[in-house]
Amino acid sequence: MTTDPTPETPDSAPAPGHPAEETSRHTTGGREAVTLPGSLLDTLTIAGIVLDEAGRVLLWGSGAERLFGHSAEAVTGRPVTQLLGPGRPRRLAEMWLRHPGGPDWSGSLPVRFADGLLRRAEFRAQWTAGMGGDPRALVIAADTGTVRRLETDLALSAAIVDQSPLAIGLFDAKLHWVRANAALQEMVGVPADRLIGHGFGEVLRETDLSVIEEALRHVLETGEPLLGQSVTARPPADPAHEHVWSVSYYRVAVPRGRTCGVVGLAIDITERRNAVAGLAAARSRLALIAEAGAAIGTTLDLATTARELADATVTRLADLATVDILEAVLDEAPGASVAREGPARFRTLAATACDGSQGACAAYPVGKAGSYDASPIVTGVVRTGKGRLLPRLGPDQLQGIARDDEAAAILRDTGVHSALVVPLTARGDVLGTLTLCRTRNRSPFDTDDLALATELAARAAISVDNARLYSRERNTALILQRSMRPQLPEGDDIDVALRYLPAISEAGGDWCDVLRLPGGRIGLVVGDVMGKGVHAAAIMGQLRSTIRALARLDLTPDALLGHLEDTVESLGDTTATCVYAILDPVAGHCDIASAGHLPPVLVQPDGTAELLDLPNAVPLGVGGVPFTAHRRDLRDGATIALFTDGLVEERDAPIDAGLNAMRDLLQDVSGSLEETCDRVLHGLRPTTPTDDVALLLARNHRPR
């Protein structure tokens, strides 16, 4: 007598909150049997058969009916070997049945199904005792194709899990570890025997992986997979370093929907993230170098160039940046550098800080000279020409980048914790240092930052040195200009006022002069040598001296310019423009000749102003065209204005616009000539000009 087997209770019930799983029902022997859906046995369609000691069928279960297609009534009482294919397979079965109580047997045999075709099935058979003690053969069968497919699937699954480079962990519905492959064990640094059977966080208490646990629960409850989730952790395998994992989560269920648990697949992407971060940092460094190259050296002003260098590093690289130049360099000492012994004297030309670090600028007062002791860091950098990386600033190192105790206290109070000091080296000479500090940015400087700062300093140092050399040359040109400033004539026959403004970039060869001539006459000269710098100023000095010498010969303006042309030709590749006027207050007229210069403006006593239409002429140094003098009558109180193109010329406007504006400004004759000069300059050049400006005003008074 046999009874229907009762379905076993599964090891793991559905997780709380899951919908109740439906069951499948089928009828066997007039009674309804209940089985859990989606089981492996359902997939296999297991056939249960019981034979007597002669090999006759005593029990042909419902599984056997579904598998082979024969009904229980059709085969009960018949020898089971009649269902087997002929030949050796049947003989093997008959031989096993002749020895009741023998060993278990398993194998594949061909079976004739109800449709008459032979198909192979997998069998496992063993002898047992019935209710009365008689021998009984218990046979279990399954379709060979299904068995082979399941074997393949299981082998494939095992190979994927065990040999995959992905770290794979399987958890049941209570988030207990069920399986952990070798990659996962290596990644977390915990062997499988310490994981399996334990709750997710029980063996990883020292590692905060709550994000993973929350994700596992979410996927288990919703069934919605989570892909490519980034997790940061310090696993037991490498607790000293932070790792980044990319984790994906899936709920695991059998074919008909019963949830088995959840699986997590992870891969360590730390190296990839570091590589991407390194690439991004490299691109950022290159961008900073490119931007700084365009932003530094826009002018030839030393202080501006230093400020541009400091601004370029805040806040992209540092929170505080200072540029210190050696006092010896600023004093223009040849081969200037810091002494091998003793303190180094600097002057801070720029100090820039981000919003939260402005207070630190007080440690580096711009324009103020100071010294660093012989031993500290800054002095060592300029002596060796090598930068210093100070990732963590202690009290001694903080003192080493400060001028004095007060400055060190300011840096400490501002929160300076890391610093870089790199030399400004150009043409083999150390000019000073670039000091970078971090306050708000809590990451210390590293070797990449040092390399970037060194590159920036090396590029900027050329601009700094160019500005220094230019400043020296500009100062020389200005000294030449000032030394040749004319002495204004004294007397009641003429009023004279003049202005000279050097260009913001580079002084040139503009000049004006006033000469006392025989007979109470006055010579007025305004000229402009082509070019800039000391060379132009030197040429200007020679022309000025030549005009003064020629004027003593009492030459007419056109004759004087003709002799001056010969002088210019002897100076080589030089050109200049010039206008020379001789005022005769007694006779009441003015003789004027021009060498390619802008026309003067004549202002009558009533304020009527006109541009004098002088004969065409070419600049000095061109040659081939004679100069012509032009005479104009001068009323008592008339004013004549001579000037250079820097006063009226604009790059984006026609020259006529500047000339007309000049004429309009001169029509107001209410003030003195000094006031008129100021009004004209303010109206036409309210800021420092880009080209030299020379303006000469002369007002005649006829003797009473």
Secondary structure in CASP SS format (residue, H / E / C, confidence):
PFRMAT SS
TARGET T0000
AUTHOR 0000-0000-0000
METHOD secondary structure of the structure
MODEL  1
M C 1.00
T C 1.00
T C 1.00
D C 1.00
P C 1.00
T C 1.00
P C 1.00
E C 1.00
T C 1.00
P C 1.00
D C 1.00
S C 1.00
A C 1.00
P C 1.00
A C 1.00
P C 1.00
G C 1.00
H C 1.00
P C 1.00
A C 1.00
E C 1.00
E C 1.00
T C 1.00
S E 1.00
R E 1.00
H E 1.00
T E 1.00
T E 1.00
G C 1.00
G C 1.00
R E 1.00
E E 1.00
A E 1.00
V E 1.00
T E 1.00
L C 1.00
P C 1.00
G C 1.00
S C 1.00
L H 1.00
L H 1.00
D H 1.00
T H 1.00
L H 1.00
T C 1.00
I C 1.00
A E 1.00
G E 1.00
I E 1.00
V E 1.00
L E 1.00
D C 1.00
E C 1.00
A C 1.00
G C 1.00
R E 1.00
V E 1.00
L E 1.00
L E 1.00
W E 1.00
G C 1.00
S H 1.00
G H 1.00
A H 1.00
E H 1.00
R H 1.00
L H 1.00
F H 1.00
G C 1.00
H C 1.00
S C 1.00
A H 1.00
E H 1.00
A H 1.00
V H 1.00
T C 1.00
G C 1.00
R C 1.00
P E 1.00
V H 1.00
T H 1.00
Q H 1.00
L H 1.00
L E 1.00
G C 1.00
P C 1.00
G C 1.00
R H 1.00
P H 1.00
R H 1.00
R H 1.00
L H 1.00
A H 1.00
E H 1.00
M H 1.00
W H 1.00
L H 1.00
R C 1.00
H C 1.00
P C 1.00
G C 1.00
G C 1.00
P C 1.00
D C 1.00
W E 1.00
S E 1.00
G E 1.00
S E 1.00
L E 1.00
P E 1.00
V E 1.00
R E 1.00
F C 1.00
A C 1.00
D C 1.00
G C 1.00
L C 1.00
L E 1.00
R E 1.00
R E 1.00
A E 1.00
E E 1.00
F E 1.00
R E 1.00
A E 1.00
Q E 1.00
W E 1.00
T E 1.00
A E 1.00
G C 1.00
M C 1.00
G C 1.00
G C 1.00
D C 1.00
P E 1.00
R E 1.00
A E 1.00
L E 1.00
V E 1.00
I E 1.00
A E 1.00
A E 1.00
D E 1.00
T H 1.00
G H 1.00
T H 1.00
V H 1.00
R H 1.00
R H 1.00
L H 1.00
E H 1.00
T H 1.00
D H 1.00
L H 1.00
A H 1.00
L H 1.00
S H 1.00
A H 1.00
A H 1.00
I H 1.00
V H 1.00
D H 1.00
Q H 1.00
S C 1.00
P C 1.00
L C 1.00
A E 1.00
I E 1.00
G E 1.00
L E 1.00
F E 1.00
D E 1.00
A C 1.00
K C 1.00
L C 1.00
H E 1.00
W E 1.00
V E 1.00
R E 1.00
A E 1.00
N C 1.00
A H 1.00
A H 1.00
L H 1.00
Q H 1.00
E H 1.00
M H 1.00
V H 1.00
G C 1.00
V C 1.00
P C 1.00
A H 1.00
D H 1.00
R H 1.00
L C 1.00
I C 1.00
G C 1.00
H C 1.00
G E 1.00
F C 1.00
G C 1.00
E C 1.00
V C 1.00
L C 1.00
R C 1.00
E C 1.00
T C 1.00
D C 1.00
L C 1.00
S H 1.00
V H 1.00
I H 1.00
E H 1.00
E H 1.00
A H 1.00
L H 1.00
R H 1.00
H H 1.00
V H 1.00
L H 1.00
E H 1.00
T H 1.00
G C 1.00
E C 1.00
P C 1.00
L E 1.00
L E 1.00
G E 1.00
Q E 1.00
S E 1.00
V E 1.00
T E 1.00
A E 1.00
R C 1.00
P C 1.00
P C 1.00
A C 1.00
D C 1.00
P C 1.00
A C 1.00
H C 1.00
E C 1.00
H E 1.00
V E 1.00
W E 1.00
S E 1.00
V E 1.00
S E 1.00
Y E 1.00
Y E 1.00
R E 1.00
V E 1.00
A E 1.00
V C 1.00
P C 1.00
R C 1.00
G C 1.00
R C 1.00
T E 1.00
C E 1.00
G E 1.00
V E 1.00
V E 1.00
G E 1.00
L E 1.00
A E 1.00
I E 1.00
D E 1.00
I C 1.00
T H 1.00
E H 1.00
R H 1.00
R H 1.00
N H 1.00
A H 1.00
V H 1.00
A H 1.00
G H 1.00
L H 1.00
A H 1.00
A H 1.00
A H 1.00
R H 1.00
S H 1.00
R H 1.00
L H 1.00
A H 1.00
L H 1.00
I H 1.00
A H 1.00
E H 1.00
A H 1.00
G H 1.00
A H 1.00
A H 1.00
I C 1.00
G C 1.00
T C 1.00
T C 1.00
L C 1.00
D C 1.00
L H 1.00
A H 1.00
T H 1.00
T H 1.00
A H 1.00
R H 1.00
E H 1.00
L H 1.00
A H 1.00
D H 1.00
A H 1.00
T H 1.00
V E 1.00
T C 1.00
R C 1.00
L C 1.00
A E 1.00
D C 1.00
L E 1.00
A E 1.00
T E 1.00
V E 1.00
D E 1.00
I E 1.00
L E 1.00
E H 1.00
A H 1.00
V H 1.00
L H 1.00
D C 1.00
E C 1.00
A C 1.00
P C 1.00
G C 1.00
A C 1.00
S C 1.00
V C 1.00
A C 1.00
R C 1.00
E C 1.00
G C 1.00
P C 1.00
A E 1.00
R E 1.00
F E 1.00
R E 1.00
T E 1.00
L E 1.00
A E 1.00
A E 1.00
T E 1.00
A E 1.00
C C 1.00
D H 1.00
G H 1.00
S H 1.00
Q H 1.00
G H 1.00
A H 1.00
C H 1.00
A H 1.00
A H 1.00
Y C 1.00
P C 1.00
V C 1.00
G C 1.00
K C 1.00
A E 1.00
G E 1.00
S E 1.00
Y E 1.00
D C 1.00
A C 1.00
S C 1.00
P C 1.00
I H 1.00
V H 1.00
T H 1.00
G H 1.00
V H 1.00
V H 1.00
R H 1.00
T H 1.00
G C 1.00
K C 1.00
G C 1.00
R E 1.00
L E 1.00
L E 1.00
P C 1.00
R C 1.00
L C 1.00
G C 1.00
P H 1.00
D H 1.00
Q H 1.00
L H 1.00
Q H 1.00
G H 1.00
I C 1.00
A C 1.00
R C 1.00
D C 1.00
D H 1.00
E H 1.00
A H 1.00
A H 1.00
A H 1.00
I H 1.00
L H 1.00
R H 1.00
D H 1.00
T H 1.00
G C 1.00
V C 1.00
H C 1.00
S E 1.00
A E 1.00
L E 1.00
V E 1.00
V E 1.00
P E 1.00
L E 1.00
T E 1.00
A E 1.00
R C 1.00
G C 1.00
D E 1.00
V E 1.00
L E 1.00
G E 1.00
T E 1.00
L E 1.00
T E 1.00
L E 1.00
C E 1.00
R E 1.00
T C 1.00
R C 1.00
N C 1.00
R C 1.00
S C 1.00
P C 1.00
F C 1.00
D C 1.00
T H 1.00
D H 1.00
D H 1.00
L H 1.00
A H 1.00
L H 1.00
A H 1.00
T H 1.00
E H 1.00
L H 1.00
A H 1.00
A H 1.00
R H 1.00
A H 1.00
A H 1.00
I H 1.00
S H 1.00
V H 1.00
D H 1.00
N H 1.00
A H 1.00
R H 1.00
L H 1.00
Y H 1.00
S H 1.00
R H 1.00
E H 1.00
R H 1.00
N H 1.00
T H 1.00
A H 1.00
L H 1.00
I H 1.00
L H 1.00
Q H 1.00
R H 1.00
S H 1.00
M C 1.00
R C 1.00
P C 1.00
Q C 1.00
L C 1.00
P C 1.00
E C 1.00
G C 1.00
D C 1.00
D C 1.00
I E 1.00
D E 1.00
V E 1.00
A E 1.00
L E 1.00
R E 1.00
Y E 1.00
L E 1.00
P C 1.00
A C 1.00
I C 1.00
S C 1.00
E C 1.00
A C 1.00
G E 1.00
G E 1.00
D E 1.00
W E 1.00
C E 1.00
D E 1.00
V E 1.00
L E 1.00
R E 1.00
L E 1.00
P H 1.00
G H 1.00
G H 1.00
R E 1.00
I E 1.00
G E 1.00
L E 1.00
V E 1.00
V E 1.00
G E 1.00
D E 1.00
V E 1.00
M E 1.00
G E 1.00
K E 1.00
G H 1.00
V H 1.00
H H 1.00
A H 1.00
A H 1.00
A H 1.00
I H 1.00
M H 1.00
G H 1.00
Q H 1.00
L H 1.00
R H 1.00
S H 1.00
T H 1.00
I H 1.00
R H 1.00
A H 1.00
L H 1.00
A H 1.00
R C 1.00
L C 1.00
D C 1.00
L C 1.00
T C 1.00
P H 1.00
D H 1.00
A H 1.00
L H 1.00
L H 1.00
G H 1.00
H H 1.00
L H 1.00
E H 1.00
D H 1.00
T H 1.00
V H 1.00
E H 1.00
S H 1.00
L C 1.00
G C 1.00
D C 1.00
T C 1.00
T C 1.00
A E 1.00
T E 1.00
C E 1.00
V E 1.00
Y E 1.00
A E 1.00
I E 1.00
L E 1.00
D E 1.00
P C 1.00
V C 1.00
A C 1.00
G C 1.00
H E 1.00
C E 1.00
D E 1.00
I E 1.00
A E 1.00
S E 1.00
A E 1.00
G C 1.00
H C 1.00
L C 1.00
P C 1.00
P C 1.00
V E 1.00
L E 1.00
V E 1.00
Q C 1.00
P C 1.00
D C 1.00
G C 1.00
T C 1.00
A E 1.00
E E 1.00
L E 1.00
L C 1.00
D C 1.00
L C 1.00
P C 1.00
N C 1.00
A C 1.00
V C 1.00
P C 1.00
L E 1.00
G C 1.00
V C 1.00
G C 1.00
G C 1.00
V C 1.00
P C 1.00
F C 1.00
T C 1.00
A E 1.00
H E 1.00
R E 1.00
R E 1.00
D E 1.00
L C 1.00
R C 1.00
D C 1.00
G C 1.00
A C 1.00
T E 1.00
I E 1.00
A E 1.00
L E 1.00
F E 1.00
T C 1.00
D H 1.00
G H 1.00
L H 1.00
V C 1.00
E C 1.00
E E 1.00
R C 1.00
D C 1.00
A E 1.00
P C 1.00
I H 1.00
D H 1.00
A H 1.00
G H 1.00
L H 1.00
N H 1.00
A H 1.00
M H 1.00
R H 1.00
D H 1.00
L H 1.00
L H 1.00
Q C 1.00
D C 1.00
V C 1.00
S C 1.00
G C 1.00
S C 1.00
L H 1.00
E H 1.00
E H 1.00
T H 1.00
C H 1.00
D H 1.00
R H 1.00
V H 1.00
L H 1.00
H H 1.00
G H 1.00
L H 1.00
R C 1.00
P C 1.00
T C 1.00
T C 1.00
P C 1.00
T C 1.00
D C 1.00
D C 1.00
V E 1.00
A E 1.00
L E 1.00
L E 1.00
L E 1.00
A E 1.00
R E 1.00
N E 1.00
H C 1.00
R C 1.00
P C 1.00
R C 1.00
END
